[in-house]
Amino acid sequence: MREPLVGFKELLNVDVAREKLLSKAKLKPSPQTVKVSKAFGRVACRDIIAPYDYPPFNRAAVDGYAVKYEDTLSASENNPVPLRIVGEVEAGFGSEPPVLGDGEAVVVYTGAPLPKGSDAVVPFENAIREGNLVYVMKALPKYKNISYKGEDFRKGEIIVSKGTVLRPWHIAALAQAGLKEINVCRKFKVAVINTGNELTESVPVTSGKIPNSTGPLITAYVRELGLEPLYKGIVPDNKEQIKMTVKEVLGEADIVVITGGTSVGKRDLVPEAIKELPESELIFHGVNLRPGRTAGALIVNGKPVLMLSGLPVACLVGLDNFLKPLIKNALGLKLPPTPVVRAKLARRLANVVGFRSYFRVVVYWDNGELLVEPLRLTGSGILSTLLKGNGIIEVKEDLEGFEVGDLVDVRLISEPYPEKPSFLTW
């Protein structure tokens, strides 16, 4: 049994802890068929292949006249070349377009199939029409203003690769490929449990109680990852209740996230409660994260259980370092890169050597220069740092910090302030 109030004997390096978790967790995605129109935000569970060439034929890329480019080589405003118009083709043309001969032109509109024999399109603005003649006033190179068969994608080509989160342009490409349904990954179910006698969801909050903000934070985070949250509410600091709640949710969830009760206080009962469950294996408990050092993980009945701080900022750091990598690893997830900027420190940033620290910072413009200041903290439960901060600085465990004037890398979570915000004046 863990002896309460004696602290952690050792804090595991966060990278080592993450790799141990990823090597032990065996999350297996399963396919689910959905309509393309309903697939936005879902994850492709396998490569999606083009069933045919697109465009399926050579077509006009502009409104104009389909011609033989050689007929235009001597064309200029001072020496326009006359061509005889022998037809007109619109997009969706139901029959074969006319065959083009020397000295001839066909009126075409964007997306229309090209007449046989044509190899360029003269835009309307580069020609003058008089009856059945068109006067071309500008020479064209071969293949100008033509969209060729298979230019967009070819039959057998990957349109969307496995692990891609489907965005609006993916949906458009899938629809263009004529696909009505596709296979996406079934959403992993993530159970969310918050422990603590001090927590409440009642309004107004009574004396001595703390509103449960961490539960909604995790639930929203899970949804943002494209997963299905199973919010189980507040469980009191009772080892048997904690154990039974986790046991029950493991029957329906793929992953469990439980907060609170993971430190070294006398009411920190979560690790012992979960370790008593059958087929439970502790992966790690206590990491060199700041905030979030009380994080831990177990595998129970083959499913990962993450133990995170009940304080919202520390919990968020834990989610970024453990839950997100779990999902990325399981699904081969390709998430959009987070923008990183270089900014000059306007205030010293101190770190505790040995800890991987994540600082919420404020990035703002000042006379054309990008400056950054860490937010003053009084604990990892201060939600205002998540509201006011628009960037994160990660400080490695071997650094004491940075000095005023140092250039540092900042991961942006929203755009920089246009000027120094008033809340930074102390």
N, C-alpha and C positions, 0 to 999 in steps of 0.2 A: 504494500500500500504506500502511496505517496504521502509523506509527512507534510501537513499544511504549514504555510508561513516560513518555509526554509528557503524559498527561492529556487530558481532553475540551476541545476548543477552544471549544465552546459547549454549554450545556445548554438544550434546547428547553423552552418552557413546556408542562406536561403536558396542558393543555386543547387547545393547538394540535396537539400530537403525536397525541392521541386523535382529533381531528377529521380529521387527515390520514389516519390509519389507517382510520377508518370510511368516508371518501370513496373510498378505494382498494380496500378489501376488498369482494368481490362474492359473499358467501355466499348461496346460494339454497336455501331450505328446500324439501323435497319431501314430499308427503303419504304417509302410511302408514296403512292401515286396521287398527284394533285393536278387540277386543271392549270394550264399555263397562266390563265387570268387570275388565279389565286396563289401564284407561286412567289410573289414579291416577298423578299425578306427571308425566304427559305434557303436551305443549303443543298446544292447539287450533290447527290450521294454517289454519282458516277459521271464520267465524261458524257456530255450530250453531243451526239454526232449529227452533222448535216445530212439529211436524207437525199438531197439533190443539189445541183449547182444553183447559185443565185448571184446575179440574175440568171434566169434559165435561157436567155438569148442575149445577143448584142442589142443594146438599146441606146436611144438618144439621151445624153446627159443635160441637154438644154433644149429650149424651144428654138426651132430654126429650120434649115434646109439640109437634108442628107445629100451629100455630093461625093464625087470622086476627087480626092485631094489634088490629083494631077491637073484637073480642070481649073484649079484656083491659083496655080503657081505664079501666073503673071498678073494676078488681080491687085489693084490698088484703087485709091479714091480717084486718081487721075486716069486710070485705065481699068474701069470695071469690066468684069467678065460676064457676059450674058449666058444663062443656062435656062433650058426649057423645063417648066414644071409639068411633071407627068403623073402626079398623084399626091395624096395626103394621108398620113397615118397618125392616129391618136393612140394613147395608152389604152390597152384593153381591146385593140383592134382584133376582130374575130377571124379574119381571113388572111391569106398570105399577102404581105405588102408587095408592091410592084417591083420588078427587076429594073435596076438602074443601068442605063446605057451611057455612052460618052456624051458629054454636053448636056446631061439631064440632071434634074433635081427633084426631090420629093419633100413636101412640107411634113415635118415631124414635130411632135411635142414630147416634152420630157417624159421618159419612161416608155416611149413607143418603140416597137421593134424596128431595127434598121432594114431598109430594102437591101436585097442582095446586090452586090456590086459597089455599094457605098462604103467609104472608109473615113469619113469626116462629117462633121455637122457645122454649118455656118450659122451662127446666132442671127436672129432677126435683125439686130441692131447693126450688123456688119454687111447688110444687103438691102437693096431697094427692089420692091416688086412692082411690075407694070404688066397687068393682065396675066398671061401665061409665061411671062419671062421674069427671072429674078437676076438682078445685077449684083454680083459678088464684088465687094470693094476691099477685100483683105485676103491675102494668101493664107492658106492653112497647112500645117504639117499633117502628116498621116496620123490617123486615129484621134485627132483633136475632137474633144467634146463627145466622146463615145465611152459608154460604160459596157465593158465586155462580159460575156458569159462567164460566171464563176468568179467575177471580180470581188464580190462581197464575201462569199465562202463557197468552197467546192464540196461536192459530195464526198462524204467520208471524213471531212475536216471537223476538228473539235470546235464547236460553237461556244460551249461553256464547259470549263474544266471542273473536275471533282473538287469539292471543298469551297466552291465560289458561293458567296452570299448573293442571291439574285437581286439585282438592282433594276431600275426601269429600262435601261438599254438592253439588259439581258432578256427581259420579257419581250421587248420589241423584236430582237433577233430570233427568239424562239417562235414567235408568232409569224415572222417573215418566213421561217423555215417550214411553216405549215404544221407545226406540232401543236396538238390540242392538250395533251397530257404529258407530264414528265415525272420521273422518280426523284424525290427529294428525301433527305434524311428525316426520319421521325424525330420529333423534338424530344430531347432528353428531359425527363421530369426531375426537377430539383426541389426537394423538400426543404422548407425554411423553418427553423425552430429557434426561438429566443428564450433564454433562461434568465431567471432573476426575480426574487421576491419584490424587488424595487420597481419593476416595470409595470406599466399600466397602459391600457388603450382607452381609458375613460376620459371624457372631457366634461368639465374642467379637471385638470390634474389636481389630486388631493395632496396634502402636505406629506412630504417624505417620499413621494413617488416620482418616477421618471417616465416621461412619455416614451413609448417604444417607437423610435424613429429608425432603428437599425433594421427591423423587419421589413418595412416598406422599401428601404434602400436596397436590400438584397433582392427583394421581389422585382423591383424595377430593373436592377442590374441583370438578373436572370432573363427577363423579357428582352432586354436590349441585346443579349447574346443570341436571341432566337430560340430560347429554351422555354419550357413550361413550368412556372413556379407552382408549388403546392404549399401554400402558407398554412402553417400549423399553429400559429399563435404563440402565446407565452406559457412556459412551463416553470413552476416554482423550483426553488433550490432544494430539491428532494431527489436523492439518488435513484430511488426506485421509479419515480415518475419519469425522470429523464430517460432511464433505461427502457422502460416500457414504451415511451413515446417514440424513441429511435427505432426500437424493434418493430413497432407497428408501421411506421412510415417506410421502412426498408422493403415492405411488401409491395409498395406501389411506386416508389421513387427509384431513379437510377443513381442519384447523388443526394447526399444530405449535407446541408450547411447548418451548423448549430452555433449560436453565439452566446457569450457569457460563460462564466464558470470554468474558464480554462486557465486561470492564473494560479496563484499560490495562496489565496485566502481560504479561510475555513469553510466558506460556502462554495468554493470552486470545485464542484463535484463531477463535472462533465467527463473528464478523462477516465476517472475510475468507473463511472457508470457504464460508459461504452465499452471499456476493456472487459467488463464482466459478461458481455454478450457472447453467445457461442460464435465460433469462427471469427473472432476479432483479432486483428493484428495491428499493433501500433507502428506507424511508419515514422513519425517524428512528433515531438512536442517541445516547443521552444526554439525560435529561430532568431537570427541576428537582424531582424527587421525593426525599423523605427519610423513610425509607430507599428505595432502589431507583433511584438516579440512572443506573445502567448499563443500564437497560431500553432495548430497541430493537425494531424491527419491520421486516420485509421482506415483499414479495409475491413469491412464487416460483411460476411457472406458474399464476398467478391465485389462489394460496392464501396466506393470512396465516401468517407464521412469527414468533412472538413470542420475543424473546431477553430472558430475565429473570435476575436475580441468583440465584446458587446458595444464598444465605443465606435461610433459611425466612421470616423476617419481611419482608425486602425483597421476596422472591418473592410473598408474599401481597398486599402493597401493589400490586405490578405486575399480579397477576391481577384485583384489584378495579378497577384503573384501565384495563385494556386488554382482558382476556379477557371479563369480564362485559359491558362495553359492546358488544363485538363481537356477542355472542349476543343481547343485548337488541335491538340494531339489526336484526339479521338476521331474528329471529322476531317482532319487535314485542312482545317479552316484557313481560308485566305481572307484576312481582314484588311481593310484599307489602312495604309501606313499612317501613323500619327505624325503630324508636322512637328519638326524640331527647328528652333531658331537659336541663334547666338545673341546673347544680350549681356550688357554690362551690369555688374552688381552695384546697386546703389547703397547697399548696407551689408555688413559682414554676415557671413553664413557659417555658423560653427557646427561641427559634427562631433559625435562621440566616437572615437576610434574603436573599431571592432564591430560597428553597426552599419548595415546598409540602410541609409536614411532617405526618406522621401519627403521633400519639403513642398508644401503648397506655397506658390509664389504669385506675385502680381507683376505682369509684364505690361509696360506702357511706353508710349512715345514721348520724347522730350527733345525739342529742337532737332527733329529728324533722326534722333538716336534712340535705339531700343534699350530701355532700362528694365531692370528686374529687382524686386525686393521681396524677401521672405515675409510671410505674415507672422506676426507675433502669436505664439501659441501658449496656452495655459493647460493644454491637455489634448488628447486625441479624440475628445468628445465634442470639440467645438465645431459645430456644423457650419458656422459662418465662413470658415476657411474654404469650404467646398463651394459656397455661394460667391464669395468675393474673389477667390483665387482663380486665375485663368491659365496657370501653368504649373508644371511639376519639375523640380530639380532632383535628380537622383545622385546621391553622394556615396561613393564606394567606401567600404569599411576601412580602407587603409589611409583615408584622407581626414585631416582635422577640419576641413572646410575650405571656404574661399574668402578672399579679402575684397574690400571695396575696390572697384575698378577692374576686377578680374572678369574676363569673358567666359561665360558658362553656357552649356547647352541646356535649353529649356524645352520640355515637351508641352506643346500648347494643347489645352483642352477647350479653349475658345479664343476668339481674336483679341489682340492686344487692346488695352484702353487707349483712346486717342490722346490722353494726357494723364498726368499723375492724378489718381482718384483721391478725393478728399479724405476717405477713411484711412489713408496712409499717413496723415499728419497726426503725430502723437501728442 
